Amino acid sequence: MAHKDTTGTKAAASMAKILRNLTATKAEQSAVGGPLAHFSRYGKQLTGLARRAHGHLTGGSSRPCIVVCPGLRIDWLFIDGEPVLGHMKGMAQVPRSEAVMGTPARARKRQGPAGGAGSRRTAMRAAEITVLSVLLALLAPLSSVAQAIQSTDPSANWAPPTTVYIPQTGQTLDRLFLDLWREGGGAGAFGYPITPEIEQPSGHIVQYLQYARFEYWPEGDENGNTVTLGTIGKELRPISLPRTVSAFSQRGNHMAESVRIAQAWLPVDAADVPDSPDNRYVDETKHTLFGGFRSWWENNGEAGYLGNPLTEEYILAGVTYQVFERGQLSWTEGDGVLLVPVGQILADKYNLPQEPVPQGDIPTYSEELFVPPPPPEVIQAPDAGPGPVPGVPKSIVVSLSQQTMWAYDSNTVALSSLVSTGKAGFETPTGQFSIVVKTPVDDMEGLIGGEYYDVDEVPDVMYFTGVGHAFHGTYWHNNFGTPMSHGCVNLPLDVAAWLYAWAPMGTPVLIVP
């Protein structure tokens, strides 16, 4: 056994159980009254999980939507947060009495008296329907029994985080902005985020970083890009200059510097640029690049990163500057060429919120978060095994040294699988036992050797001792072939489901070293 797992993986185990029932044979369906009654018997559980998916995907709102489960070919129509219609494709329409559990009166009214296609069309015309294809871990592994079982490859269910916390500034980066930041050079290219995401009146979403501004345009920019770097350089342009001699004399040196800055913004005629290999004229904005600024610009993506120059070089307080479409460079004798934190300058100028936000459960940024786990070493289980318990029609044999189980039909191996038995200090007992208790789902809790465990909804449990040792499905790890438990025999979910159906009460169990 192990400590309690996350809700998502436990839900996946529950879904595996429901799936086995929903994909029963026709003979098994007939035993409960045919396919519709069969769906009714297990539809409550599946509809409940669909309701949970609806709440997750819509943020708990009551807006109408359709939750689609492609693997099982079942969908639900939700109105006011409740499933008012369930439909299993490839079968007759499932009646409301069998597909819908606990539908409120107001939702039943919207279905109409028959609850058929006509009423669905009316409901769908009455409200904008959002079709959500449920690809979450909750419902994704549902297309077959094999898909319902977690892969033994940990990388199969791995996904990088969509949001990270940046402790240097106490802000977060999320989804598309996170992708742009990582792929564009990270803190070295853009600095750290200094504001949260801010929605503009235009519907655009922006976030300021130390050297840049990230922008999301739902409608796309002129090139069709929805995520782009803001053209913040133009926001450094002086608004106006005094036009009188008296104003000039009052401001003295400050006015002289302002004039130099204003002159730097004026476009340059190509004919006026000295003919020198050190100069580069940029026709798109009619400005020149020279020396260190030119080298930095050309070595860092040119217009693809900073954009084209918007000014000529100018000197302010002993520092040389040049403004570009998406940023600004500075130069001093001691530091050379540096990025100016224009994002910080503008965030301060616009008095934008920069207070750190709570981290909560958001992971702290590290590139290690984006490295998938290596695939596990494949360990082949021997086919023949040590042999069955003599003289019985069915038996289960487990080898602790090989971490392998064999299920025997008489003398023939019906199934073999890697397992995880008790780890050091919690060894699975050796000897001959038998299946004494079977339960389809069990909550396991206990204190063994000073270690507490509490695991909910453990599937396909078969106890073979009177002190809690059991075979059972395992959704909290995939490390089969290695001792992992507190004494039980951990099985892959598909193996546990098969063994539970195959082994009757009293089946002999042999545990060998």
C-alpha positions in Angstrom: 0.0 0.0 0.0 1.0 3.7 -0.3 -0.1 7.1 0.9 -3.3 8.7 -0.5 -3.1 9.6 -4.2 -4.6 12.6 -6.0 -8.3 12.9 -6.8 -7.6 12.6 -10.5 -5.9 9.2 -10.3 -8.5 7.8 -8.0 -11.2 9.0 -10.3 -9.4 7.2 -13.2 -9.5 4.0 -11.1 -13.2 4.5 -10.5 -13.7 5.0 -14.2 -11.9 1.8 -15.0 -14.3 -0.1 -12.8 -17.4 1.6 -14.4 -15.9 1.0 -17.8 -15.6 -2.7 -17.3 -19.3 -2.8 -16.4 -20.4 -0.6 -19.3 -18.4 -2.7 -21.8 -19.8 -6.0 -20.5 -20.8 -8.7 -23.0 -24.3 -9.0 -24.4 -24.9 -12.0 -22.2 -23.9 -10.0 -19.1 -26.1 -7.1 -20.2 -29.0 -9.5 -20.7 -28.6 -10.7 -17.2 -29.7 -7.2 -15.9 -32.5 -6.7 -18.5 -30.8 -5.7 -21.7 -28.5 -2.9 -22.9 -30.8 0.0 -21.7 -31.2 -1.4 -18.2 -27.5 -2.2 -18.2 -26.7 1.5 -19.0 -29.2 2.6 -16.4 -27.5 0.4 -13.8 -24.1 1.9 -14.2 -25.0 5.3 -15.9 -25.5 6.9 -12.4 -21.8 6.5 -11.7 -20.7 7.7 -15.1 -23.2 10.6 -15.2 -21.9 11.7 -11.8 -18.4 11.9 -13.2 -19.6 13.8 -16.2 -21.2 16.3 -13.8 -17.8 16.7 -12.1 -16.1 17.2 -15.5 -18.8 19.8 -16.4 -18.1 21.7 -13.2 -14.4 21.6 -13.8 -14.5 22.8 -17.4 -17.1 25.6 -16.9 -15.7 26.8 -13.5 -19.0 25.9 -11.8 -21.1 28.1 -14.0 -24.6 27.2 -15.2 -24.1 28.0 -18.8 -25.4 25.3 -21.2 -22.9 22.9 -22.6 -22.4 19.4 -24.0 -20.0 17.1 -22.3 -18.7 14.6 -24.9 -16.9 11.3 -24.0 -15.7 10.1 -27.5 -14.2 6.8 -26.2 -17.5 5.5 -24.8 -19.6 7.3 -27.5 -21.7 8.9 -24.8 -22.6 12.5 -24.4 -24.6 14.6 -22.0 -26.5 17.9 -22.5 -26.1 20.1 -19.4 -28.6 23.0 -18.7 -28.3 25.0 -15.4 -25.5 22.7 -14.4 -27.5 19.5 -14.6 -27.5 16.7 -17.2 -30.9 16.9 -18.8 -30.2 14.3 -21.5 -27.8 11.4 -21.9 -27.2 9.7 -25.3 -25.3 6.6 -26.1 -24.4 6.5 -29.8 -25.0 3.3 -31.6 -28.0 2.4 -29.4 -31.6 3.5 -29.1 -32.0 6.9 -27.4 -31.5 6.3 -23.7 -34.8 7.4 -22.0 -34.5 10.1 -19.4 -35.6 7.8 -16.7 -32.6 5.7 -17.4 -30.0 8.2 -18.5 -30.7 11.2 -16.2 -30.4 10.9 -12.5 -32.0 13.5 -10.2 -32.9 16.0 -13.0 -34.6 19.1 -11.5 -38.1 20.1 -12.6 -37.0 23.2 -14.4 -34.6 21.2 -16.5 -37.2 18.5 -17.3 -39.5 21.3 -18.6 -36.9 22.3 -21.1 -36.7 18.8 -22.4 -40.3 18.7 -23.5 -42.7 15.8 -23.0 -40.7 13.3 -25.1 -37.2 14.4 -24.3 -36.2 13.5 -27.9 -34.3 15.2 -30.7 -36.8 18.0 -31.2 -36.6 19.2 -27.6 -32.8 19.0 -27.8 -32.8 21.2 -30.9 -35.1 23.7 -29.1 -32.8 23.8 -26.1 -29.8 24.3 -28.3 -31.4 27.1 -30.3 -32.4 28.8 -27.0 -28.8 29.0 -25.8 -25.4 29.1 -27.2 -24.0 25.6 -26.7 -20.3 25.1 -26.0 -19.1 21.6 -27.1 -16.3 20.4 -24.8 -14.4 17.3 -25.7 -13.4 15.8 -22.4 -9.8 14.9 -22.6 -8.9 15.2 -19.0 -7.4 12.4 -16.9 -10.9 12.0 -15.4 -12.4 10.7 -18.7 -9.6 10.3 -21.2 -8.8 6.6 -20.6 -12.3 5.4 -21.5 -12.2 4.1 -25.1 -11.3 0.5 -24.0 -10.4 -1.5 -21.0 -6.8 -1.1 -22.0 -7.1 2.7 -22.2 -8.8 2.8 -18.8 -5.7 1.3 -17.2 -2.8 3.6 -16.4 0.3 2.9 -18.6 3.3 1.4 -16.9 5.3 4.1 -18.6 5.3 7.2 -16.3 6.0 9.4 -19.3 2.7 8.4 -20.8 0.6 10.4 -18.3 3.2 13.2 -17.8 2.5 16.8 -18.8 4.5 19.9 -18.1 2.9 22.6 -15.9 0.8 25.3 -17.6 1.5 27.9 -14.9 4.7 28.6 -13.0 5.6 30.9 -10.1 8.5 33.3 -10.4 9.9 33.9 -6.9 12.2 36.7 -8.0 9.2 39.0 -8.5 6.4 37.1 -6.9 4.4 36.8 -10.2 3.2 34.0 -12.4 3.5 33.1 -16.1 0.7 31.2 -17.6 0.2 29.1 -20.8 0.9 31.1 -23.9 2.9 33.8 -22.1 4.9 31.0 -20.4 5.5 29.4 -23.8 6.7 32.7 -25.3 8.9 33.4 -22.4 10.6 30.0 -22.4 11.0 29.7 -26.1 12.2 33.3 -26.6 15.1 33.2 -24.1 13.5 33.4 -20.7 14.8 35.9 -18.1 17.9 36.8 -20.2 15.7 38.0 -23.1 12.6 39.5 -21.3 13.4 39.6 -17.6 10.9 38.4 -15.0 7.2 39.2 -15.0 6.5 42.3 -12.8 2.7 42.5 -13.1 -0.1 40.0 -13.3 -2.0 39.6 -16.5 -4.1 42.7 -17.2 -7.2 42.8 -19.5 -7.4 45.9 -21.7 -10.7 47.6 -22.7 -9.9 46.3 -26.2 -10.1 42.7 -25.0 -6.4 42.3 -25.3 -4.5 40.8 -22.3 -1.1 42.1 -21.5 1.6 41.3 -18.9 4.6 43.5 -18.2 8.1 42.0 -17.7 11.2 43.8 -16.8 12.4 44.3 -20.5 9.2 43.6 -22.4 5.4 43.5 -22.6 3.6 40.3 -23.6 0.3 40.7 -25.4 -2.5 38.4 -26.3 -4.8 39.4 -29.1 -7.8 37.1 -29.5 -8.5 38.3 -33.0 -4.8 38.0 -34.1 -2.4 40.8 -35.2 -1.7 41.8 -38.8 0.3 38.6 -39.2 -2.3 36.3 -37.6 -0.3 36.0 -34.3 -2.4 35.9 -31.2 0.6 36.2 -28.8 3.1 38.9 -29.5 5.7 41.3 -28.0 4.3 44.8 -27.4 5.8 47.7 -29.3 6.8 49.5 -26.1 9.6 51.5 -27.6 7.2 54.1 -29.2 5.8 54.7 -25.7 9.2 56.3 -24.8 8.7 59.0 -27.4 8.6 62.6 -25.9 5.0 63.9 -25.9 5.9 67.6 -26.7 8.7 70.2 -26.4 8.5 73.8 -25.3 8.6 76.1 -28.3 9.6 79.4 -26.8 13.0 80.9 -26.1 11.9 81.8 -22.5 11.0 78.2 -21.9 14.3 77.1 -23.2 16.2 79.5 -21.0 14.3 78.5 -18.0 15.1 74.8 -18.4 18.7 75.2 -19.5 20.6 71.9 -19.8 17.5 69.9 -19.3 16.0 71.5 -22.3 19.1 70.9 -24.3 19.0 67.1 -23.5 15.3 67.1 -24.4 16.1 68.6 -27.8 18.7 66.0 -28.5 16.2 63.2 -27.6 13.6 64.8 -29.9 16.1 65.1 -32.7 17.0 61.4 -32.3 13.4 60.4 -33.1 13.5 62.3 -36.4 13.8 60.0 -39.5 17.1 60.0 -41.4 17.3 60.3 -45.2 19.4 57.5 -46.6 21.3 60.0 -48.7 22.5 61.7 -45.5 24.1 58.5 -44.0 27.9 58.5 -44.3 29.1 55.8 -46.7 30.9 53.5 -44.1 30.8 49.7 -43.6 30.2 50.5 -39.9 26.8 52.1 -40.6 23.7 50.1 -41.4 20.6 52.0 -42.6 17.2 50.4 -41.8 14.8 51.5 -44.5 11.7 50.3 -42.6 12.0 52.9 -39.9 14.6 55.2 -41.6 17.2 55.0 -38.9 20.8 53.9 -38.7 22.7 51.4 -36.5 26.4 51.8 -35.7 29.1 50.2 -33.6 28.1 48.3 -30.5 24.4 48.7 -30.8 24.5 47.4 -34.4 26.6 44.3 -33.3 24.2 43.6 -30.4 21.1 43.9 -32.6 22.5 41.7 -35.4 23.7 39.1 -32.9 20.3 38.9 -31.2 17.8 38.3 -33.9 17.7 41.8 -35.4 14.0 42.9 -36.0 12.7 39.5 -34.9 13.6 40.4 -31.3 13.9 44.1 -30.5 12.3 45.2 -33.7 13.8 48.0 -35.9 15.4 51.1 -34.5 13.0 54.1 -33.8 15.8 56.6 -33.0 19.4 57.4 -33.6 21.8 57.2 -30.8 21.6 59.9 -28.2 23.4 60.7 -24.9 21.6 61.4 -21.7 23.5 61.9 -18.4 26.6 60.4 -19.8 24.8 57.2 -21.1 24.3 56.4 -24.8 20.8 55.1 -25.7 18.9 53.9 -28.7 15.2 53.0 -28.8 13.8 50.1 -30.8 10.2 49.1 -31.5 10.2 46.6 -28.6 12.8 47.9 -26.3 15.8 50.1 -25.6 19.6 49.6 -25.4 22.1 51.5 -23.4 25.9 51.8 -23.5 28.5 52.9 -21.1 32.3 52.5 -21.1 32.3 50.2 -18.1 29.2 48.0 -18.8 29.0 47.9 -22.6 25.6 47.3 -24.2 22.7 46.5 -21.9 19.0 46.1 -22.2 17.1 49.0 -20.5 14.2 47.7 -18.3 11.5 49.5 -20.4 8.8 47.2 -19.1 9.6 48.3 -15.5 9.8 51.9 -16.6 6.3 51.8 -18.2 4.7 49.8 -15.4 5.9 52.5 -13.0 4.8 55.2 -15.3 1.3 53.7 -15.6 1.1 53.0 -11.9 0.3 49.3 -12.6 -0.1 46.7 -9.8 3.2 45.0 -9.0 2.5 43.5 -5.6 3.6 39.8 -5.3 0.7 37.3 -5.6 0.2 34.2 -3.4 1.9 31.1 -4.8 -0.6 28.6 -3.6 0.0 25.2 -5.2 1.6 26.7 -8.4 5.1 25.1 -8.9 8.2 27.3 -8.7 9.7 27.7 -12.1 12.5 25.4 -13.1 13.4 24.0 -16.5 13.4 20.6 -14.8 9.6 20.8 -14.7 9.6 20.6 -18.5 11.8 17.5 -18.8 9.7 14.4 -19.2 10.6 11.4 -17.1 12.6 8.7 -18.7 10.8 5.6 -19.9 11.0 2.7 -17.4 13.3 -0.2 -18.0 11.3 -3.0 -19.5 11.5 -6.2 -17.4 10.0 -9.3 -19.1 8.2 -11.7 -16.8 9.0 -15.3 -17.3 6.2 -17.2 -18.9 6.3 -20.7 -17.3 6.9 -19.6 -13.7 7.7 -21.9 -10.8 4.6 -24.1 -11.5 1.1 -24.2 -10.0 -0.3 -25.5 -6.7 -0.7 -29.2 -7.5 -4.1 -30.8 -7.8 -6.3 -27.7 -8.1 -8.1 -26.3 -11.1 -6.9 -22.7 -10.5 -4.0 -21.2 -8.5 -2.1 -18.0 -8.1 1.7 -18.1 -7.5 3.9 -15.1 -6.7 7.7 -15.0 -6.7 9.1 -12.3 -4.4 12.6 -12.5 -5.9 11.2 -12.1 -9.5 8.4 -9.7 -8.5 6.1 -11.7 -10.8 2.7 -13.4 -10.5 1.4 -16.3 -12.5 -2.3 -17.4 -12.7 -2.6 -21.0 -13.5 -5.5 -22.9 -15.1 -4.5 -26.3 -13.9 -0.9 -26.6 -15.3 -1.2 -23.8 -17.9 -0.3 -20.2 -17.4 -3.4 -18.2 -18.1 -1.7 -14.8 -17.3 1.6 -13.6 -15.9 2.5 -10.1 -14.8 5.1 -8.0 -12.9 3.8 -7.0 -9.5 5.0 -5.0 -6.5 5.1 -6.9 -3.2 6.1 -5.6 0.3 9.2 -3.4 0.5 12.0 -3.9 3.1 10.5 -4.1 6.6 7.0 -4.9 5.2 7.8 -8.1 3.3 4.9 -10.1 1.9 4.7 -13.4 3.8 5.7 -16.6 2.1 3.7 -19.8 2.2 0.4 -21.2 0.9 -2.8 -19.3 1.4 -6.2 -18.9 -0.3 -8.5 -16.1 -1.3 -10.7 -15.5 1.7 -12.5 -12.2 1.0 -13.3 -10.4 -2.3 -14.5 -6.8 -2.6 -14.7 -4.8 -5.8 -13.6 -1.5 -4.1 -12.2 -0.9 -0.6 -10.7 2.0 1.4 -7.5 0.9 2.9 -6.1 2.6 6.0 -3.6 1.4 8.7 -0.4 1.9 10.6 2.3 -0.6 10.0 5.8 -0.4 11.3 5.3 3.3 12.2 4.1 4.2 8.6 0.6 5.4 8.2 -1.3 4.8 4.9 -4.8 5.9 3.8 -5.8 5.1 0.2 -9.4 5.4 -1.0 -11.2 3.4 -3.6 -8.7 0.6 -4.1 -10.1 -1.6 -6.9 -10.5 -5.4 -7.2 -9.3 -6.4 -3.7 -8.8 -10.1 -2.9 -7.5 -10.8 0.7 -5.5 -13.9 1.1 -4.6 -13.6 4.8 -6.5 -12.7 7.9 -4.3 -9.7 8.7 -4.8 -7.6 5.6 -2.6 -9.0 2.9 -4.3 -8.8 -0.5 -4.1 -8.7 -4.3 -5.5 -5.4 -5.6 -5.3 -2.9 -8.4 -2.8 0.0 -8.0 -3.4 3.4 -9.4 -0.8 5.4 -7.3 2.4 4.0 -8.9 3.6 2.2 -12.1 6.8 0.8 -10.7 5.8 -2.9 -11.1 8.8 -5.2 -10.8 10.0 -3.4 -7.6 8.8 -4.0 -4.0 6.7 -1.0 -3.2 3.9 -2.0 -0.8 3.3 -2.5 2.9 2.8 -6.2 2.3 0.1 -6.5 -0.3 0.6 -7.6 -3.8 0.2 -4.5 -6.0 -1.2 -5.3 -9.5 -1.6 -3.2 -12.6 -5.2 -2.1 -12.9 -6.0 -4.3 -16.0 -4.3 -7.3 -14.4 -6.2 -6.8 -11.1 -9.5 -6.6 -13.0 -8.9 -9.8 -14.9 -7.7 -11.7 -11.8 -10.7 -10.5 -9.8 -13.1 -11.9 -12.4 -11.0 -15.1 -13.0 -10.3 -16.3 -9.4 -13.2 -17.6 -7.2 -13.3 -17.5 -3.5 -10.9 -20.2 -2.0 -8.5 -20.0 -4.9 -5.1 -21.3 -3.6 -2.3 -18.7 -3.4 1.4 -19.7 -3.2 4.0 -17.0 -2.3 7.6 -18.2 -2.9 10.9 -16.4 -2.1 
